[in-house]
Amino acid sequence: MAKDRRDKKGRQSQRQVSLADKAGVGRTASPEKKKDTGTKKNTEKKSVAKIIIIALLAILVAAALGFLIMVVKYVWDTLNPPEESAPKIQLTSFVSTPEADRNRVAYYLVGILGADAESKNEMLSVLCWDKEKKSLHILELPQDTYVGESDQWTVRYLSNIWNNPQPLNWCETDRRRLGADEIQDGKHTVCGADVTQKPGSPSEQLIMAVNQQFGLPIDDYFLLPQAAFVKLVNLLDGVDVLLEEGMTVGEITYGAGVQPLDGEAALYYMLQKGDGVEADLDRLVRRRKVLCAVLQRLFRSTQEQLEDDVLGPLQKGSTPIRTYGSYQDMIEILLGGQASEEKSNAPGMKEVPLTSITAWILPGEAVKSNGQWFYGTHKAELVSLLNESFLPYAAAVTVDSLGVNELGNTKASDLRMQIFSEFAVEQSMDVTVGTTAAPAA
């Protein structure tokens, strides 16, 4: 029995030791484990220190590089100062409306191009839109208008400048256009580089000619290829025009009186003329009827119609109107604040009544020079017309300030002034288009 008790006590003692061990009572950390923990902490501290040192070195290197770049730039600029004697001539340079007056007036060059790249422009006019007075004044430029000789163009007819642009003298070193006084013996007088040539801009040179010859600024231009004009009229569902006499276009005969014309018929009516300068003046007057009808239909169109059915499709097509702007810019010109939330108070051309749209032919007469017939401008009459009707907010021009060359002045000009309301006709809602061409066999 005693033996049994000893065994029980022994087992009980062993069980108590086992429980104590599990509870961690009386345990002490081994020296090896303490040593491992300290080493780990030291390693982490060294890693952080390395990172900090590397970051500081990177900052110092970047600062040194920046300083070095500044020093090199300073030395370069000191050794290579800009040439103050060389005037900065922009690739495109023409006179537009001064910024201070753009809320009050705008000028546009509008026309129809020739049938091909070799043909004269068929129509050119300058539109002066007085936004405050809600008026539109049109100066019509005859096809044979004489512009004289200039280093800015190579032709003598205004209507030939577009298809004969003068090449630009160019300095590859300065990367800019050069004036004639900066060239000597084929080299740039400032840097000595060979002068090269770049293609000239037809629009820029045409606008510059208008600036110089007639003293008018131009803010944008709208030149229509003939195919574009046909499309525009058709997209507007045609135009109603009062015909002085009957005409036949294709297999369609139109009688005298008010007739609905599609694009082909409207173009034919505008372009047909007899021989000589005087015949061109007659068709200038006739064209006003078509221009009036086009404006009437544009003015009554909504923003959605212009975007989706008229100007949008036209400008996205193969023969768009030539212009610096977009079709959205055209819509904004026509509708003003209705087409722009940012410019809700901006005027639109549609606000101009037909009673305030007036057209004049450029003062002048037919003159023969060196075996060719031209339309020579009368400077004094032009100055009077410009100051009275085309420069509402600008300083008056003088005979000396205009660059036009007067070939002759033997009689007073017939300006053939007309107000559009005198010949406007009501525009129907729709004109069947595509009827001019012969029917398919």
C-alpha positions in Angstrom: 0.0 0.0 0.0 2.8 2.3 0.8 4.3 1.6 -2.6 1.1 2.6 -4.2 1.1 5.9 -2.4 4.6 6.7 -3.5 3.7 6.0 -7.0 0.7 8.2 -6.8 2.7 11.0 -5.3 5.3 10.7 -7.9 2.8 10.9 -10.7 1.1 13.9 -9.0 4.5 15.7 -8.8 5.3 15.0 -12.4 1.8 16.2 -13.5 2.4 19.5 -11.5 5.7 20.1 -13.1 4.2 19.5 -16.5 1.5 22.1 -16.0 4.0 24.6 -14.7 6.1 24.1 -17.8 3.0 24.7 -20.0 2.2 27.9 -18.2 5.8 29.1 -18.6 6.3 29.4 -14.9 9.9 29.6 -13.8 11.2 29.7 -17.5 14.1 32.0 -18.4 15.0 33.2 -22.0 18.0 31.5 -23.5 21.1 33.7 -24.1 21.1 32.7 -27.8 17.6 34.1 -28.5 18.4 37.5 -26.9 21.5 37.7 -29.1 19.4 37.1 -32.2 16.9 39.8 -31.4 19.5 42.4 -30.9 21.3 41.6 -34.1 18.0 42.0 -36.0 17.4 45.4 -34.6 20.9 46.6 -35.4 20.4 45.4 -39.0 17.2 47.3 -39.4 18.8 50.5 -38.1 21.7 50.1 -40.6 19.2 49.6 -43.5 17.3 52.8 -42.6 20.5 54.7 -42.4 21.6 53.5 -45.8 18.3 54.6 -47.3 18.6 58.1 -45.8 22.2 58.5 -47.0 21.2 57.4 -50.6 18.3 59.8 -50.7 20.5 62.7 -49.5 23.1 61.8 -52.2 20.4 61.7 -54.9 19.2 65.2 -53.8 22.7 66.6 -53.9 23.4 65.1 -57.4 20.1 66.6 -58.7 20.9 70.0 -57.2 24.4 69.8 -58.7 23.0 68.9 -62.2 20.4 71.7 -62.0 23.1 74.2 -61.1 25.4 73.0 -63.9 22.5 73.3 -66.4 21.9 76.9 -65.3 25.6 77.7 -65.6 25.8 76.3 -69.1 22.7 78.1 -70.2 24.0 81.4 -68.8 27.3 81.0 -70.6 25.5 80.1 -73.9 23.2 83.1 -73.7 26.1 85.3 -72.9 28.1 84.1 -75.9 25.1 83.9 -78.2 22.9 87.0 -77.6 19.6 87.3 -79.6 19.9 89.4 -82.7 17.9 92.5 -81.9 18.5 93.9 -85.5 16.4 91.1 -87.1 12.7 91.9 -87.1 10.4 89.0 -86.3 8.3 88.3 -89.3 5.6 85.8 -88.8 4.8 83.1 -91.4 1.2 84.5 -91.6 0.8 88.2 -91.3 -2.2 90.3 -92.3 -4.3 93.1 -90.8 -7.4 92.1 -88.9 -9.8 94.1 -86.7 -8.1 95.5 -83.6 -9.0 93.5 -80.4 -10.7 96.5 -78.9 -13.3 96.7 -81.7 -14.0 93.0 -82.3 -17.2 93.2 -80.2 -18.5 96.0 -82.5 -17.4 95.1 -86.0 -16.0 92.2 -88.1 -14.7 91.9 -91.7 -14.9 88.8 -93.9 -13.6 88.0 -97.4 -16.2 85.9 -99.2 -16.0 84.5 -102.7 -16.4 81.6 -105.2 -13.3 79.9 -106.6 -12.7 79.3 -110.3 -13.6 76.1 -112.0 -10.0 74.7 -111.7 -6.6 75.6 -110.3 -5.7 77.7 -113.3 -8.9 79.8 -113.3 -9.6 83.2 -111.7 -11.8 83.5 -108.7 -15.3 84.0 -109.9 -16.5 86.2 -107.0 -14.8 88.2 -104.3 -16.5 90.6 -101.8 -15.6 92.2 -98.5 -18.4 92.0 -95.9 -18.3 94.6 -93.1 -20.6 93.6 -90.3 -21.4 96.4 -87.8 -22.6 94.4 -84.8 -23.8 97.5 -82.9 -25.8 99.0 -85.7 -26.9 95.6 -87.0 -25.9 96.4 -90.6 -24.0 94.5 -93.3 -22.2 96.4 -96.0 -20.7 94.6 -99.0 -17.9 95.8 -101.2 -17.9 93.8 -104.5 -14.6 93.4 -106.2 -14.8 92.9 -110.0 -13.0 89.8 -111.4 -10.5 91.9 -113.4 -9.5 94.3 -110.5 -6.0 95.6 -111.1 -3.5 95.2 -108.2 -0.3 96.3 -109.8 3.1 94.9 -109.2 4.4 93.8 -105.7 6.9 91.6 -104.1 4.0 89.9 -102.3 2.3 88.5 -105.5 3.3 87.7 -109.0 0.1 88.6 -110.9 -1.8 91.8 -111.8 -5.4 90.6 -111.4 -6.7 90.4 -107.9 -8.7 87.2 -108.8 -5.4 85.4 -109.8 -3.6 85.8 -106.5 -5.3 82.7 -105.0 -4.0 80.3 -107.6 -0.6 81.9 -108.0 0.8 82.3 -104.5 4.2 83.9 -104.2 6.8 81.6 -102.6 8.1 82.8 -99.2 11.8 83.6 -98.7 12.9 81.6 -95.6 15.9 81.3 -93.3 16.4 77.8 -92.0 18.8 79.1 -89.3 16.4 81.6 -87.8 13.3 79.5 -88.8 11.4 82.5 -90.0 10.3 84.3 -93.1 12.5 87.1 -94.5 11.7 90.5 -95.9 13.3 91.7 -99.1 15.6 94.1 -97.3 17.1 91.2 -95.3 18.4 89.4 -98.4 21.6 90.1 -100.3 23.2 87.8 -102.9 20.9 85.0 -102.0 21.9 85.1 -98.3 20.3 86.3 -95.1 22.1 89.6 -94.2 22.0 88.8 -90.4 23.3 85.2 -90.1 24.7 84.6 -93.6 22.6 81.5 -94.2 21.4 80.6 -97.7 17.9 81.8 -98.4 15.5 79.0 -99.2 11.8 79.2 -100.3 8.7 77.7 -98.9 5.2 77.6 -100.6 3.2 80.7 -100.0 -0.2 80.8 -98.5 -3.0 81.7 -101.1 -5.3 82.9 -98.4 -2.7 85.0 -96.6 -1.6 86.7 -99.8 -5.1 87.4 -101.0 -6.0 88.9 -97.7 -2.8 91.0 -97.6 -3.7 92.3 -101.1 -7.1 93.4 -99.8 -5.4 95.0 -96.7 -2.9 96.9 -98.8 -5.0 97.9 -101.8 -8.3 98.8 -100.1 -7.3 99.6 -96.6 -9.7 97.1 -95.0 -8.9 94.6 -92.2 -10.0 90.9 -92.7 -10.8 88.6 -89.8 -11.6 85.5 -91.7 -12.3 84.3 -95.2 -14.9 82.0 -96.8 -14.1 80.9 -100.3 -16.3 78.3 -101.8 -15.2 75.8 -104.4 -17.9 75.6 -107.0 -18.9 72.1 -105.9 -19.2 73.4 -102.3 -21.5 76.2 -103.4 -23.8 73.7 -105.3 -23.9 71.5 -102.1 -24.6 74.4 -99.9 -27.6 75.5 -101.9 -28.9 71.9 -102.1 -28.4 71.4 -98.3 -30.5 74.6 -97.8 -33.2 72.9 -100.0 -32.5 75.3 -102.9 -33.2 79.0 -103.3 -36.0 81.1 -104.8 -34.7 83.8 -107.2 -36.4 86.4 -109.4 -35.1 85.7 -112.9 -35.0 88.7 -115.3 -35.4 86.3 -118.3 -35.7 82.6 -118.9 -32.7 80.2 -118.9 -32.0 76.6 -119.6 -29.7 74.5 -117.4 -29.2 70.9 -118.5 -32.6 69.8 -119.6 -34.5 72.1 -117.4 -35.9 75.4 -118.7 -36.7 78.2 -116.2 -39.0 81.0 -117.2 -38.7 84.6 -116.2 -40.0 85.5 -112.7 -39.5 83.9 -109.3 -38.2 80.4 -109.8 -36.9 77.7 -107.4 -33.3 76.9 -108.2 -31.2 74.0 -107.1 -27.4 74.3 -106.6 -26.5 73.7 -110.3 -29.0 76.2 -111.6 -28.1 78.8 -108.9 -24.4 78.5 -109.8 -25.1 78.8 -113.5 -27.2 81.9 -113.0 -24.4 83.5 -111.0 -21.5 82.7 -113.3 -22.9 83.3 -116.8 -21.8 86.6 -118.4 -20.9 88.2 -121.6 -17.5 89.5 -122.7 -15.5 92.4 -121.2 -15.3 94.1 -117.9 -18.7 95.7 -118.1 -20.3 92.3 -118.5 -18.7 91.2 -115.2 -20.2 94.3 -113.5 -23.7 93.2 -114.7 -23.3 89.8 -113.2 -22.1 91.3 -109.9 -25.5 92.9 -109.6 -27.3 89.7 -110.6 -25.4 87.6 -108.0 -26.9 89.7 -105.2 -30.2 87.9 -105.7 -28.7 84.5 -105.0 -26.6 85.8 -102.1 -29.7 87.3 -100.6 -31.6 84.0 -100.9 -28.8 82.0 -99.3 -28.6 84.5 -96.4 -32.3 84.3 -95.9 -32.2 80.5 -95.6 -29.2 80.5 -93.4 -30.7 83.1 -91.1 -33.9 81.2 -90.6 -32.1 77.9 -89.8 -31.7 76.6 -86.2 -28.5 75.6 -84.7 -29.4 72.0 -84.9 -30.3 72.3 -88.6 -27.0 74.1 -89.4 -25.0 71.5 -87.5 -26.7 68.3 -88.7 -28.1 69.2 -92.1 -26.2 72.1 -93.6 -22.8 73.4 -92.5 -21.8 70.3 -90.6 -22.2 67.9 -93.5 -20.7 70.4 -95.9 -17.5 71.0 -93.9 -17.1 67.3 -93.2 -17.4 66.4 -96.9 -14.9 66.3 -99.8 -15.3 69.9 -100.9 -15.6 72.1 -97.8 -15.6 75.9 -97.7 -12.1 77.2 -97.4 -11.7 79.1 -94.1 -9.5 79.5 -91.1 -12.4 78.6 -88.7 -14.6 75.6 -88.2 -18.3 75.1 -89.1 -19.0 75.8 -85.4 -17.4 79.2 -85.9 -19.7 79.8 -88.9 -22.7 78.9 -86.9 -21.6 81.3 -84.1 -21.3 84.1 -86.6 -24.7 83.5 -87.9 -26.6 82.8 -84.6 -24.4 84.6 -82.1 -25.4 83.8 -78.5 -27.9 81.2 -79.6 -25.0 79.0 -80.6 -22.7 79.6 -77.6 -23.5 79.4 -73.9 -20.2 81.1 -73.1 -21.1 84.1 -75.3 -24.9 84.2 -74.6 -24.9 88.0 -75.3 -22.9 87.8 -78.5 -24.8 89.3 -81.6 -25.5 87.1 -84.6 -25.6 88.1 -88.2 -29.1 86.8 -88.5 -30.2 89.9 -86.5 -29.4 92.1 -89.5 -32.6 92.9 -91.4 -32.6 92.9 -95.2 -33.2 96.6 -95.1 -29.8 97.0 -93.5 -27.8 94.9 -96.0 -26.3 97.1 -98.8 -24.0 96.3 -101.6 -21.7 98.6 -103.7 -19.3 97.8 -106.6 -15.7 98.9 -106.1 -15.4 102.4 -107.6 -13.5 102.3 -110.9 -13.6 101.8 -114.6 -12.4 99.5 -117.4 -8.9 100.4 -118.5 -6.6 98.9 -121.1 -2.9 98.6 -120.2 -0.2 96.8 -122.1 -2.7 95.1 -124.3 -4.9 93.8 -121.4 -8.1 95.0 -120.0 -8.4 95.7 -116.3 -10.8 97.2 -113.8 -8.9 100.2 -112.5 -9.9 101.5 -109.0 -10.7 105.2 -108.5 -8.8 106.0 -105.3 -10.6 109.2 -104.3 -14.0 107.7 -104.7 -12.9 104.6 -102.9 -11.6 106.6 -100.0 -14.9 108.4 -99.7 -16.9 105.1 -99.8 -14.7 103.5 -97.2 -14.9 106.3 -94.8 -18.6 106.7 -95.1 -19.7 103.0 -95.1 -16.9 100.6 -94.2 -14.9 102.0 -91.4 -17.4 102.8 -88.6 -14.9 102.6 -85.7 -11.5 103.0 -87.4 -9.5 106.1 -88.3 -10.3 107.5 -91.7 -8.2 106.4 -94.7 -6.6 108.8 -97.2 -5.6 108.5 -100.8 -2.0 108.3 -99.8 -2.6 105.4 -97.3 -4.1 103.1 -99.9 -1.7 100.9 -101.9 -3.9 100.6 -105.0 -2.5 101.9 -108.3 -4.9 104.0 -110.3 -4.7 103.1 -114.0 -7.2 105.7 -115.2 -10.0 108.0 -114.1 -12.0 109.4 -117.0 -15.5 109.3 -115.5 -17.4 109.0 -112.3 -18.0 105.4 -111.1 -21.4 103.7 -111.2 -21.4 102.0 -107.8 -24.8 100.3 -108.5 -25.7 100.5 -104.8 -28.6 98.3 -103.8 -30.3 97.4 -100.6 -31.2 93.7 -100.4 -34.8 94.3 -99.3 -35.4 95.9 -102.8 -35.1 92.6 -104.6 -35.5 89.9 -102.0 -38.3 87.3 -102.5 -39.9 85.1 -100.0 -38.1 81.8 -99.6 -40.3 78.7 -99.9 -39.9 75.9 -97.4 -38.4 73.4 -99.9 -37.0 73.2 -103.4 -36.6 69.9 -105.1 -32.9 69.5 -105.7 -31.0 67.4 -108.3 -33.5 68.3 -111.1 -31.0 70.1 -113.2 -29.1 67.1 -114.5 -30.5 65.0 -117.3 -32.5 62.0 -116.1 -30.7 58.7 -116.3 -31.4 56.6 -119.4 
